[in-house]
Amino acid sequence: MRTRHATLPGDEIDMQYNPKIHHRYSIRLKGYNYSQEGAYFITICVQQKKCLFGTIKNAKIQLNNLGKVVAEEWRKTLDLRDYLKLDAWVVMPNHFHGIIQIEKESSVEKESISSDKNIEKFGKPVSGSIPSIIRSFKSAVTKRFNEVRQTPGGKLWQRNYWEHVIRNETELKHFREYIINNPAHWKLDKLFR
């Protein structure tokens, strides 16, 4: 991939994309099909880990208006995609945790998710995949955030997100408990500010 960088006004040079220099590398599992059935634990952080969504009081999250927007848009994720199931989730003061499950039931859908064309590649989103779902969610929240704050083009989220493919019921139970207990453990959280 080539990118164009300006050195001086009107003076551009071609530069080859280099992930070591540009820090644009994927943290996803290489070759994994993120549009296949399964459960995924997601964490999305606010830019610079600023506490913008509310506060923790008495071990419970008290969402402000922006935090309520995050919750509304997460629920809309389910409304927009009938093949999803939202499991446990929580909006924290400066991040979001959720478990999302892809449940594609028809044999046509099952056949289509097994092909290489459904493996996410840099710059080539796959419809219905976890990266596409999270990208849409982050975009919808950011758009509403910028409308309220009147900051067109302002950044809300960190560039990427963290995900874990949940492999069995034991892991699912562990992540559910982690999400449910996250507000009570806020002061011990590595994202605590």
RAPE-V522083 format. One record per pair of residues at least 6 apart in sequence whose C-alpha atoms are under 6 Angstrom apart, sorted by the first residue. I is the first residue (numbers start at 1). J is the second residue. Records with the same first field share a line. If there is no record, write none. Layout:
I=J, J
This chain:
1=17
2=15, 16, 17
3=15
4=13, 14
5=12, 13
6=12
19=25
33=119
34=129, 130
35=128, 129
36=113
37=102, 103
38=101, 102
39=100, 101, 166
40=99, 100, 164, 165, 166
41=98, 99, 163, 164
42=97, 98, 162, 163
43=96, 97, 161, 162
44=95, 96, 161
45=95, 157, 158
46=94, 95, 156, 157, 158
47=156, 157, 158
49=94
50=94
51=93, 94
52=93, 94
53=63, 64, 66, 67, 93
54=62, 63, 64, 93
55=61, 62, 93
56=62
59=183, 184
60=183
70=141
78=84
83=102, 103, 104
84=101, 102, 103
85=100, 101
86=100
87=99, 100
88=98, 99, 176
89=97, 98
90=96, 97
118=126
120=126
142=156
146=152
